[in-house]
Amino acid sequence: MDRSLPKVTIELCRSDAGGLFDWLTSVDLNAVPITHRAEKQALADLLTRLEHETDIPGVTQEQIDTARQEVARDTDW
């Protein structure tokens, strides 16, 4: 990540963060369809931020499963 680039701040609910972390640690980023290599880098940067700036890496599989249920509850897919 280029630390000289402007930054934005976003807030994620813990369930979203847990689900994203679980997915990012299990997905093959080389298999994710992207249109520019910056997209893949942004996903890698997000994983790094979740790993090093949150306590999300310490969640259990049960907590991840609960988080998925919470996030999916309000979807219609």
C-alpha positions in Angstrom: 0.0 0.0 0.0 1.3 3.4 -1.0 1.2 5.4 2.3 1.5 8.7 0.3 -2.0 8.2 -1.3 -5.0 10.0 0.2 -7.0 7.9 2.7 -10.7 7.4 3.4 -12.2 6.0 6.5 -15.0 3.4 6.4 -16.8 1.6 9.2 -17.9 -2.0 8.9 -20.1 -3.8 11.3 -18.1 -6.6 13.0 -20.1 -9.2 11.2 -19.2 -7.7 7.8 -15.5 -7.5 8.8 -15.5 -11.1 10.0 -17.2 -12.4 6.9 -14.8 -10.4 4.6 -11.8 -11.6 6.6 -12.8 -15.2 6.4 -13.5 -14.9 2.6 -10.2 -13.0 1.9 -8.2 -15.6 3.8 -9.8 -18.5 1.9 -10.2 -17.2 -1.6 -7.6 -17.5 -4.3 -7.2 -13.9 -5.3 -5.7 -15.0 -8.6 -9.1 -16.6 -9.4 -11.2 -13.6 -8.5 -12.3 -11.8 -11.7 -10.7 -8.3 -11.9 -10.5 -5.7 -14.6 -7.3 -4.1 -13.3 -4.5 -5.3 -11.0 -5.3 -2.5 -8.6 -8.5 -4.3 -7.6 -6.6 -7.3 -6.5 -4.1 -5.1 -4.6 -7.0 -3.3 -2.9 -8.3 -6.7 -1.7 -4.9 -7.7 -0.4 -4.6 -4.3 1.3 -8.0 -4.8 3.0 -6.9 -8.2 4.2 -3.7 -6.7 5.6 -5.6 -4.0 7.4 -8.1 -6.5 8.9 -5.2 -8.7 10.0 -3.1 -6.0 11.7 -5.5 -3.4 12.8 -8.4 -5.4 14.2 -9.0 -8.3 16.5 -10.9 -10.1 13.7 -8.1 -12.7 13.1 -8.9 -14.2 16.6 -12.5 -15.0 15.9 -13.7 -18.6 16.0 -15.4 -20.5 13.2 -18.6 -20.3 15.3 -18.4 -16.5 15.4 -17.8 -16.4 11.6 -20.8 -18.6 11.1 -22.9 -16.4 13.3 -21.6 -13.3 11.5 -22.6 -14.7 8.2 -26.1 -15.4 9.4 -26.4 -11.8 10.7 -25.2 -10.3 7.5 -27.3 -12.6 5.3 -30.5 -12.0 7.4 -31.3 -8.8 5.5 -30.5 -9.9 2.0 -33.0 -11.2 -0.5 -30.7 -13.4 -2.5 
